[in-house]
Amino acid sequence: MSDSPLQVVAVLILKNDDVLLVRHTNSKHIESIYGLPGGKLEPGESEAEGAKRELEEETGLSASLSDLVELPTLWKADVTFKNGDIRHCSMRVFLCKNCSGEMRGTEHEITEWVPLTHVKNLMLLPNVENAIREGLAHL
């Protein structure tokens, strides 16, 4: 396991009683698991800039930096990748107040609206359910 945490950013979008999740299908890192749109922070990038970029890359949706509200908790967890590697990750989540564009997935992720009542039945990346609860408390 690597000593330095992998810095990850994610975007939480809630609409009516649904949450936008990404199902990782054929990723080189993880597979058959749901998460928030997000990913690794790039060098020199602020957390908000990374969240904005990852939202666009994974979903086709765009948001302004002012529409991304940083949630207070920095979530930490160990994540096991497909190759068996375990990485300690820190995840900063941004609640998206407004976004635009046409939603799409990628060859490695399927983007879908999931009813909040169904989230507990899914295989989720660590702390996704906690981040959703925190986001709901900040609406």
Rosetta blueprint (number, residue, H / E / L):
1 M L
2 S E
3 D E
4 S E
5 P E
6 L E
7 Q E
8 V E
9 V E
10 A E
11 V E
12 L E
13 I L
14 L E
15 K E
16 N L
17 D L
18 D E
19 V E
20 L E
21 L E
22 V E
23 R E
24 H E
25 T L
26 N L
27 S L
28 K L
29 H L
30 I L
31 E L
32 S L
33 I E
34 Y E
35 G E
36 L L
37 P L
38 G E
39 G E
40 K E
41 L L
42 E L
43 P L
44 G L
45 E L
46 S L
47 E H
48 A H
49 E H
50 G H
51 A H
52 K H
53 R H
54 E H
55 L H
56 E H
57 E H
58 E H
59 T H
60 G L
61 L L
62 S E
63 A L
64 S L
65 L H
66 S H
67 D H
68 L E
69 V E
70 E E
71 L E
72 P E
73 T E
74 L E
75 W E
76 K E
77 A E
78 D E
79 V E
80 T E
81 F L
82 K L
83 N L
84 G L
85 D L
86 I E
87 R E
88 H E
89 C E
90 S E
91 M E
92 R E
93 V E
94 F E
95 L E
96 C E
97 K L
98 N L
99 C L
100 S E
101 G L
102 E L
103 M L
104 R L
105 G L
106 T L
107 E L
108 H L
109 E E
110 I E
111 T E
112 E E
113 W E
114 V E
115 P E
116 L H
117 T H
118 H H
119 V H
120 K H
121 N H
122 L L
123 M L
124 L E
125 L L
126 P L
127 N L
128 V H
129 E H
130 N H
131 A H
132 I H
133 R H
134 E H
135 G H
136 L H
137 A H
138 H L
139 L L
